């Protein structure tokens, strides 16, 4: 309806943001892989594997949020020479007994 949503890379940035982002000391603090991209690939993979309804269960049960290991898998997947899709978190969501069945 409103077009494609901007991501963290394509969203407009202020002139002040651009000036600060160019500083060497700021660039050194930046992670090698954007946390937004990690989240994007985790969610996209989960939707592909288990569907949006099962993914939505994370809003009602914090135990379903991705673990450090599952996030690390997504970081490695993005950093690989040929990027891959993470599957650990989506697989756990698909096999979870913590998700209430639809009524």
N, C-alpha and C positions, 0 to 999 in steps of 0.2 A: 504494500500500500504506500509506504513512504520511501521505497527504494532500499538498496542494500545498506545495512547499518555500517558505520565506519568502525574500523578496528583501531587499536592503539597506535598503529603506524600511520594510518591514513587520516585520522581525525585531525582537524585543524588545531594548530598550536599557536599560542601567543608569541609575539616578538620577544618578550622577556624570557619565555620558556626556551625558545631557540637559542638566545644568547647564553643562558646558563648551561644548556645541554652541550654547548661546544667546548666548555672548559675541560681541560685535561683531567683535573682532579675529580670532576663529576663523571667523566667517561670511564675512569678506573673503577668507580663504585658500581657501575651498571652491570647487571648479571649478563653472562654470555648468551643466555636464552631468556627472552622476555617472559615474565610470569603470566602475562596476559595470553601469550601464544601457548604456553603450557596448559593453561586453563581451557583455552579454545580447543586444543587437540584432545584433551581429556573428555570434554563434554561432547564434541563431535563424534569421537570414537564410541562413547557410551550410547549416544542416540542411535548410531548405526547398528550397534550390537544388541542393545536391549530395548530401545525405543524411548521416546520422551516421557511417557507415563511412568515407567520404572525409574528413570533418572530423576523425575520430580520428587520421588520419595526421600531424597536427601534433605529436602526442606523440612521434613517432619522427624527425621532421625539422624542426629549428628554422627552416629556410628557408621553411617553409610558414606560419609565424606571420604575423599581419597586419603590414603595413608602416605607417610613419607616415602615408603618404597614405591607406591603406585605413582606418586608425583615424580620420583627419580626416574622411573621407567619412561614417563612422558618426556622428561628433559633429555634422556638418552635417545629416545626416538626422534626428537627434533634435531638433535645434534649429530645424528648419524650421517655419513656421507650420502646415503640414499635414505632420506627421512621415512620412517615407518609410523604405524599407528600403535599407540599403547593399547594393551588389552587386559591387563591385570585388574584395574578398577572396574571396567565394564563387566568382566567375567564375574567379579565378586557381586556386583549389583544384580546380575542375572541369576545368580545362585543364592541370593540372600533370603533368609527366612525372616529378616527384619522388616521386609516390605509387606505392608498389609495388602491382602488381596482385594481387588476392586469389588465394590458392593453393588 
